[in-house]
Amino acid sequence: MKKRSKILIISLAACLVVAIGATMAYFFAKTGPVTNVFTLSKGINIKLAEPAWDNKDYDGNPAGVTDVLGNVLCQNFVPGREIPKDPSVKNTSEDNNSVWIAIKLDYTVGTDSDNIPDTYAELAKFADIDWDTTNWDMDSNSDHVIFYYNKVVQTGSGSDSYTSNLFNKVTIKNDVPTGVEYNPFDIKVTAYAVQAEGLDLTAAKTQLAGFIAK
């Protein structure tokens, strides 16, 4: 009897070892790799138009202006003349890239041939520009004037996809101070844009100013 008991106990112990070993056989699994693709935006694009000046829309097509154009009235101007000129900028970017926009104006007054821009003050002696100071913020320096549009410009075809006109006309003054002469002049208009995502107006002005200065 004692021998059988020993055999039974040994047999049960062996079974327990097998059972314990079986509980440690874990199941494992893994998935295949998952790749998240991040694509670069196609970039931002803008277009400048001055239809009252040259009867062209943002794509360079006829804008349907029937009044006398600014590029006609600017020739052989006389005191008191109003010369239409209405620059605005459209956001033509893809991928819903909203933007902040700036316009830089350079002036050449008189017959200078040194290609150095004059200050706006030189032009303002005998000509007035009706700036839109509600939607545009002015930043002046010695060589040119920069205006920042103070609203984000969206993509698409809505009214929020383009800026208001920076100005609508240049008026030659009737009366000027003694010693001031009327002179031929050029106004060069250049538009710039920076992405709106991640930038408020203050930061956008800093970025645009740096870009313009390059």
C-alpha positions as CSV (number, residue, x, y, z in Angstrom):
1,M,0.0,0.0,0.0
2,K,2.8,2.4,0.8
3,K,4.4,1.8,-2.5
4,R,1.2,2.6,-4.4
5,S,0.8,5.8,-2.5
6,K,4.2,6.9,-3.5
7,I,3.6,6.2,-7.1
8,L,0.3,8.0,-7.0
9,I,1.9,11.1,-5.4
10,I,4.7,11.1,-7.9
11,S,2.2,10.8,-10.8
12,L,0.1,13.7,-9.5
13,A,3.2,15.8,-9.1
14,A,4.1,15.2,-12.7
15,C,0.7,16.2,-13.8
16,L,0.9,19.4,-11.8
17,V,4.2,20.3,-13.5
18,V,2.7,19.8,-16.9
19,A,-0.4,21.9,-16.0
20,I,1.7,24.8,-14.7
21,G,3.9,24.7,-17.7
22,A,0.8,24.9,-20.0
23,T,-0.5,28.1,-18.3
24,M,2.7,30.0,-19.3
25,A,2.3,29.4,-23.1
26,Y,1.0,32.9,-24.1
27,F,-0.5,33.7,-27.5
28,F,1.2,36.6,-29.5
29,A,0.2,38.5,-32.6
30,K,1.3,41.6,-34.5
31,T,-0.2,43.7,-37.3
32,G,1.5,44.7,-40.5
33,P,3.1,48.1,-40.7
34,V,0.8,51.2,-40.9
35,T,2.2,54.1,-42.9
36,N,0.8,57.6,-42.3
37,V,1.6,59.8,-45.4
38,F,2.0,63.5,-44.9
39,T,1.9,65.5,-48.1
40,L,3.4,68.9,-48.7
41,S,1.0,71.7,-49.8
42,K,1.1,72.7,-53.4
43,G,2.0,76.2,-52.2
44,I,0.4,79.6,-52.2
45,N,-0.3,81.8,-55.2
46,I,-1.7,85.3,-55.6
47,K,-2.7,87.5,-58.5
48,L,-2.8,91.3,-58.7
49,A,-5.3,93.3,-60.7
50,E,-6.0,96.9,-61.5
51,P,-9.1,96.8,-63.8
52,A,-9.8,100.6,-63.7
53,W,-6.2,101.1,-64.8
54,D,-5.8,98.6,-67.6
55,N,-9.2,96.8,-68.0
56,K,-7.7,93.4,-67.0
57,D,-9.0,91.0,-64.4
58,Y,-6.9,88.7,-62.2
59,D,-6.3,86.4,-65.1
60,G,-5.4,89.1,-67.6
61,N,-8.7,88.9,-69.4
62,P,-10.8,92.0,-70.3
63,A,-12.6,93.2,-67.1
64,G,-15.4,95.0,-68.9
65,V,-14.5,98.5,-67.8
66,T,-16.1,101.1,-70.0
67,D,-14.8,104.3,-68.4
68,V,-11.7,106.0,-69.6
69,L,-8.8,103.9,-68.2
70,G,-6.2,105.2,-65.8
71,N,-3.3,104.3,-68.2
72,V,-4.9,106.8,-70.6
73,L,-5.6,109.6,-68.2
74,C,-2.1,109.4,-66.7
75,Q,-0.7,110.7,-70.0
76,N,-0.1,114.4,-70.1
77,F,-2.0,114.9,-66.8
78,V,-3.1,118.4,-65.6
79,P,-3.9,119.7,-62.1
80,G,-7.2,118.5,-60.7
81,R,-7.2,115.3,-62.8
82,E,-8.4,112.0,-61.1
83,I,-6.5,109.0,-62.5
84,P,-8.2,105.6,-61.8
85,K,-5.9,103.0,-60.3
86,D,-7.4,100.2,-58.1
87,P,-4.9,97.5,-57.1
88,S,-6.3,94.5,-55.3
89,V,-5.0,90.9,-54.7
90,K,-6.7,87.5,-55.1
91,N,-5.7,84.3,-53.4
92,T,-5.5,81.7,-56.1
93,S,-3.8,79.1,-53.9
94,E,-4.8,75.4,-54.0
95,D,-5.5,73.1,-51.0
96,N,-7.5,75.8,-49.1
97,N,-4.3,77.7,-48.2
98,S,-5.5,80.9,-46.7
99,V,-3.0,83.8,-46.7
100,W,-2.0,87.2,-45.3
101,I,-1.2,89.7,-48.0
102,A,0.9,92.8,-48.3
103,I,1.4,95.3,-51.1
104,K,4.6,97.3,-51.6
105,L,4.6,100.6,-53.5
106,D,7.7,102.1,-55.0
107,Y,7.7,105.6,-56.5
108,T,9.9,107.4,-59.0
109,V,9.2,111.1,-59.2
110,G,10.7,113.3,-61.9
111,T,13.2,112.1,-64.5
112,D,15.8,110.5,-62.2
113,S,17.8,107.8,-63.9
114,D,19.5,106.3,-60.8
115,N,16.8,103.7,-60.3
116,I,16.6,104.7,-56.6
117,P,13.0,104.8,-55.4
118,D,11.7,108.2,-54.2
119,T,9.8,108.6,-50.9
120,Y,6.0,108.8,-51.0
121,A,6.5,112.3,-49.5
122,E,7.9,113.5,-52.8
123,L,4.8,112.3,-54.7
124,A,2.4,113.6,-52.0
125,K,3.6,117.2,-52.6
126,F,1.5,117.3,-55.7
127,A,-0.7,114.2,-55.8
128,D,-3.2,112.5,-53.4
129,I,-3.9,108.8,-53.1
130,D,-7.2,107.8,-51.4
131,W,-5.8,104.9,-49.3
132,D,-8.2,102.4,-47.8
133,T,-7.0,102.7,-44.2
134,T,-9.8,100.6,-42.8
135,N,-8.8,97.3,-44.3
136,W,-5.1,98.0,-44.9
137,D,-2.4,98.9,-42.3
138,M,0.3,101.3,-43.5
139,D,4.0,100.9,-42.7
140,S,6.2,103.6,-44.2
141,N,10.0,103.8,-44.5
142,S,12.4,106.0,-46.5
143,D,12.2,104.0,-49.8
144,H,8.7,102.7,-50.2
145,V,5.4,102.2,-48.5
146,I,4.1,98.8,-47.4
147,F,0.4,98.1,-46.7
148,Y,-0.7,94.9,-44.9
149,Y,-4.2,93.6,-45.4
150,N,-5.6,93.1,-41.9
151,K,-7.9,90.2,-42.8
152,V,-7.1,86.6,-43.7
153,V,-7.7,86.0,-47.4
154,Q,-9.3,82.7,-48.2
155,T,-9.3,80.5,-51.3
156,G,-12.3,79.9,-53.5
157,S,-14.6,82.3,-55.4
158,G,-16.2,84.2,-52.5
159,S,-15.7,87.8,-51.6
160,D,-13.2,86.8,-48.9
161,S,-10.9,85.4,-51.6
162,Y,-9.6,88.8,-52.6
163,T,-8.7,92.0,-50.9
164,S,-10.4,95.3,-51.1
165,N,-8.8,97.9,-53.4
166,L,-5.8,99.4,-51.7
167,F,-6.8,102.7,-53.3
168,N,-9.1,103.7,-56.2
169,K,-7.5,106.8,-57.7
170,V,-4.6,109.2,-57.8
171,T,-5.7,112.8,-57.8
172,I,-3.3,115.5,-59.1
173,K,-3.6,118.5,-56.7
174,N,-5.0,121.8,-58.0
175,D,-2.8,123.9,-55.7
176,V,0.7,123.1,-54.5
177,P,3.0,125.1,-52.2
178,T,5.4,127.6,-53.6
179,G,8.5,125.9,-55.0
180,V,6.8,122.6,-55.6
181,E,6.7,121.4,-59.2
182,Y,4.5,118.9,-60.9
183,N,6.6,116.0,-62.2
184,P,6.1,112.9,-64.1
185,F,6.0,109.9,-61.8
186,D,5.7,106.1,-61.7
187,I,4.0,104.0,-59.1
188,K,5.2,100.4,-59.0
189,V,2.8,98.0,-57.2
190,T,4.1,94.6,-56.0
191,A,2.0,92.1,-54.0
192,Y,3.3,89.5,-51.5
193,A,1.7,86.7,-49.5
194,V,2.5,84.4,-46.6
195,Q,0.5,81.4,-45.3
196,A,-2.1,82.3,-42.7
197,E,-2.0,79.0,-40.8
198,G,0.0,79.3,-37.6
199,L,0.4,83.1,-38.0
200,D,-1.6,86.0,-36.5
201,L,-1.5,89.4,-38.1
202,T,1.4,90.7,-36.1
203,A,3.5,87.6,-36.9
204,A,2.5,87.8,-40.5
205,K,3.6,91.4,-40.8
206,T,7.1,90.4,-39.5
207,Q,7.3,87.5,-41.9
208,L,6.2,89.6,-44.9
209,A,8.5,92.5,-44.0
210,G,11.4,90.1,-44.0
211,F,10.4,88.6,-47.3
212,I,9.9,92.0,-48.9
213,A,13.3,93.1,-47.7
214,K,15.1,90.3,-49.4
